[in-house]
Amino acid sequence: MELLGILLIPLLGLISLACCQEATTTSRPLVPIRPRIVGGRRASAGQFNHQVSLRYFGSHICGASIISANYVLTAAHCVKFGQDVTDPSRLAVQAGSLKLNSFAVYVDVAGVEVHPLYNNGGQGYDIALLRLARPLSLNASIGAINLAEQDPPVDSIVQISGWGAIYHGGPTSNDLLYVQVRNIARSACTSRYMRRLPSTTMCLLHGANLGACHGDSGGPAVYEDRLVGVASFVLGGCGREAPDGYESIATLRSWIISNSDL
Ligand SMILES: *[C@@H]1O[C@H](CO)[C@@H](O)[C@H](O)[C@H]1NC(C)=O
C-alpha cells in the first residue's frame, strides 16, 4: 500500500500507513553486517533483564519491558486494533530468558491499559501498560528498568533489543538480539526522513542491514540503564538506512506513572 514513497510500518507488521516522501540519503561507508533484531548481536544473560516477550495465545507478537514486578510496558499497536483492545486473557509474557522458546517464567496478563490518545500506528502515543496476573520475582535475569526523565542527548548511542525478524519478512530470532542506534535531532529527522514526526516519537537512526523489525514492536530502547523508548515503527522496511520510530518515555512518563504502580 505504498502511496507516497515511504511507509511507516508498525513492527507488528499488520498495518502500513503512508507518510511522506523519502529524502535522498547521502552515501556512507558500508557498515559491517553483524550476526544477526536486523544485524544484531546476541545479548548476554542479564544484559536486558527488563526485556520480555509478549504472547498472544502463546505466540510471540511483540517485545515489552518490565517497569515493576506487576507491570510491563509495550506498544499500543500490539494490543489495540481499530477500536478493539485485546482481551487480557489472550495475553501472557515470558520473562527471564534469552531464548524465545524457553517458556520458563510465563505469566498471564490481567489488565490492558492503552494510552487514551493512541489512535493509529505512526501517530504517536503508541504505548500500553499490561498488568500481570501475579508479580514477577525479580532477580538477575528478571529486572525492572527505571524510566528515563529525559530523552537521550542528540546523537547519543542507544541500545535496542528484541526477538523480532532478522530481516524484512524474515523469521524471528530464538536468541535475544540487540543493536546500537543513534538518537538523531527532531529537526534532522523531519527534514530528511519524516515530515510529520509525532510529538511523542524519537528517531533512532541506523545504517543499512541494522535496526528493529517485525516482532520488535513494544520492545525497549535503553540509554544509561534507563528505558528511553518503546519500539513503534520502521520507515520503509526493516534494515534500511533510516530511523526507527520509538515512543519517548520522557514524554509519556507521567501517564505511565499514573496508570501503573510506580
Ligand atoms: C530468576 O527467577 C526465576 C524464577 O522466578 C528462575 O527461573 C531463574 O533461574 C532466576 N534467575 C536467576 C539468575 O536467579
PDBQT file of the ligand as one rigid body, heavy atoms in Angstrom, charges set to zero:
ROOT
HETATM    1  C1  LIG A 301      15.145 -15.853  38.433  1.00  0.00    +0.000 C 
HETATM    2  O1  LIG A 301      13.920 -16.407  38.879  1.00  0.00    +0.000 OA
HETATM    3  C2  LIG A 301      13.377 -17.404  38.015  1.00  0.00    +0.000 C 
HETATM    4  C3  LIG A 301      12.060 -17.895  38.627  1.00  0.00    +0.000 C 
HETATM    5  O2  LIG A 301      11.272 -16.848  39.071  1.00  0.00    +0.000 OA
HETATM    6  C4  LIG A 301      14.333 -18.561  37.844  1.00  0.00    +0.000 C 
HETATM    7  O3  LIG A 301      13.801 -19.478  36.907  1.00  0.00    +0.000 OA
HETATM    8  C5  LIG A 301      15.673 -18.050  37.350  1.00  0.00    +0.000 C 
HETATM    9  O4  LIG A 301      16.591 -19.118  37.344  1.00  0.00    +0.000 OA
HETATM   10  C6  LIG A 301      16.180 -16.949  38.279  1.00  0.00    +0.000 C 
HETATM   11  N1  LIG A 301      17.410 -16.414  37.694  1.00  0.00    +0.000 N 
HETATM   12  C7  LIG A 301      18.474 -16.075  38.442  1.00  0.00    +0.000 C 
HETATM   13  C8  LIG A 301      19.650 -15.562  37.693  1.00  0.00    +0.000 C 
HETATM   14  O5  LIG A 301      18.494 -16.184  39.662  1.00  0.00    +0.000 OA
ENDROOT
TORSDOF 0
